[in-house]
Amino acid sequence: MKNIIATWIYCEKKGEENEYPQVSGLSSSQKFQNIYWRCVADYFATAYRFNKGAEFILFTNVTAGELPVIDGVDVGSLLNGFGVAIVTLPYTCRIARDNYNKWGNQFYIFDILKYISSSEKYVDKDRLIVLDSDCVWTQPGSKIFDDIDRYGLLAYEVYKSDNYTVNGLSRTDMREIYSDLLGAPVNDTPVYYGGEWFAANVQACRKVYDEFAILKNILADRLSAGKKVFNEEAHTLSYIYYKLGFAKDTASVYIRRIWTTLFVYENVTRSDYDLTIWHLPSEKRFGLKRLFKLISNTKSFFYRRDDYHSRKILGRTLGVPGRTPVKFVLDLTGAVLARLSRLIGIK
């Protein structure tokens, strides 16, 4: 059986920009996209460091020859050194949304599932893990792959409040939509599963994609009728998991959405350090940017030390289980410089 570890980056073009709240600027600009390209490199550097023997894939709408050079580093060559295959896919799985202009590239995950499901390279029992690029691996994923064998699909529960609105919908809203779609009352409030994580065997991938292919047209009809629809991929995946019977929190032992936002919100805990995967949305412009410099040097301590010390390096750089004084100064300096740049109009 193959173990496939993947992430993706869809580079929006002029005229199709969306808002991505953690990163300012036009999503079609190279400066904006370079933030995510650094994350992609970090993701695969850490995946490779702890999971040698897996198959690594980057899904994107650009070709291998179009990958950028950032800070003097050829991203294509760097990824090639980690054994990453570049699979260029068009974005065909957008769904109609009701004037919601955030996270517009997120439905690209369904193009990935379509590709995996239809590829003759893979068999039903092969295992796939697709994570957002602002995740890092901190240890081997062997237990995750074992659990994929056990459950078929692993889902990560994020928000538990009934009325807390996530990307335009609360869980109460989701229950209303579920009831309409299923043609029967849904008595329990649905679980919201994070879209930063997808982990399943190929057989389950096929089931999820086939359900999406049907759902896409139904949602378009609902929108035309003025009814509520799902705004992002996590809403959509949560519904599909529920319908297919995968609705169970089986992934939170491996991953957590960890916020380390300077002066705004932090939820990092000591136990986060022991997770296999850290999802770090607010580190894109800070720790993950500095990690890119570190992983770009293939002779750095990160590659040369054992697993224990490599994770220590990640923790100090990314603020898990806490922000060190050095990181505080670096983050504060970076935030001030970024603010000044925006005020004086530096692009």
Salt bridges, closest charged atoms under 4 A:
GLU16 OE1 - ARG94 NH2 2.72
GLU55 OE2 - LYS121 NZ 3.41
ASP71 OD2 - ARG38 NE 3.21
ASP124 OD1 - ARG206 NH1 2.90
ASP134 OD1 - HIS279 NE2 2.90
ASP134 OD2 - LYS284 NZ 2.75
ASP149 OD2 - ARG127 NH2 2.48
ASP162 OD1 - ARG171 NH1 3.46
ASP173 OD1 - LYS228 NZ 2.84
GLU176 OE1 - LYS228 NZ 3.23
ASP180 OD2 - ARG222 NH1 3.29
GLU196 OE1 - ARG257 NH2 2.66
GLU196 OE2 - HIS279 ND1 2.95
GLU211 OE2 - LYS243 NZ 2.68
GLU232 OE2 - HIS235 ND1 3.10
GLU266 OE2 - ARG323 NH1 2.37
ASP272 OD2 - ARG256 NH1 2.69
GLU283 OE1 - LYS327 NZ 2.73
ASP306 OD1 - HIS309 ND1 2.82
ASP307 OD1 - ARG49 NH1 2.79
ASP331 OD1 - ARG290 NH2 2.52
ASP331 OD2 - ARG323 NE 2.99
ASP331 OD2 - LYS327 NZ 2.94
